[in-house]
Amino acid sequence: MSNEKAKELALLTSFIIKEDVLGGTLFQTFDKAYELAHKFIDQYPLDTQWGIEIEYEDTIIDFLNQNK
């Protein structure tokens, strides 16, 4: 795994946990958040150009709500 992908996975996982949308214990939340971060990166590659119309954090939250 590249350093860039590992860094992105860590940032996504911490954001998902911070948003507290999964409703599990800390370990359940971490495991699920990490799994969802992988899925998010598969759908939105690291080179995705985030613009004004599509906000990065809003996209993550929408993605989480669709994949609970």
GULOGU-192436 format. One line per field, with one value per residue (C-alpha): residue in three letters; x, y, z. Coordinates in steps of 0.5 Angstrom, whole numbers, m for minus. Example, Ala and Ser with C-alpha at 12.3 -4.5 7.8 and 13.67 -1.06 7.14 Angstrom:
residu = [ALA,SER]
x = [25,27]
y = [m9,m2]
z = [16,14]
//
This chain:
residu = [MET,SER,ASN,GLU,LYS,ALA,LYS,GLU,LEU,ALA,LEU,LEU,THR,SER,PHE,ILE,ILE,LYS,GLU,ASP,VAL,LEU,GLY,GLY,THR,LEU,PHE,GLN,THR,PHE,ASP,LYS,ALA,TYR,GLU,LEU,ALA,HIS,LYS,PHE,ILE,ASP,GLN,TYR,PRO,LEU,ASP,THR,GLN,TRP,GLY,ILE,GLU,ILE,GLU,TYR,GLU,ASP,THR,ILE,ILE,ASP,PHE,LEU,ASN,GLN,ASN,LYS]
x = [0,3,4,m1,m7,m5,m5,m12,m15,m12,m16,m22,m22,m21,m26,m32,m30,m31,m38,m40,m45,m44,m47,m42,m37,m30,m27,m33,m33,m26,m27,m33,m30,m23,m28,m32,m26,m23,m30,m30,m23,m25,m31,m27,m20,m14,m14,m21,m21,m26,m29,m34,m40,m38,m36,m31,m34,m41,m39,m36,m43,m47,m43,m43,m51,m52,m47,m49]
y = [0,7,12,17,11,9,17,18,11,14,21,18,13,18,23,17,16,23,24,18,15,8,7,2,0,4,m3,m4,3,3,m4,m1,6,2,m2,4,8,2,2,10,10,5,9,16,15,19,23,25,33,36,42,47,43,37,38,32,32,32,26,22,23,21,15,13,14,9,4,3]
z = [0,m2,4,0,1,8,10,6,10,16,15,13,18,24,20,20,27,29,26,30,25,26,33,35,41,39,36,32,30,28,24,20,19,16,12,9,8,4,0,m1,m4,m9,m11,m11,m12,m9,m15,m15,m16,m11,m13,m10,m12,m9,m2,1,8,5,0,6,10,4,3,10,10,4,6,14]
//
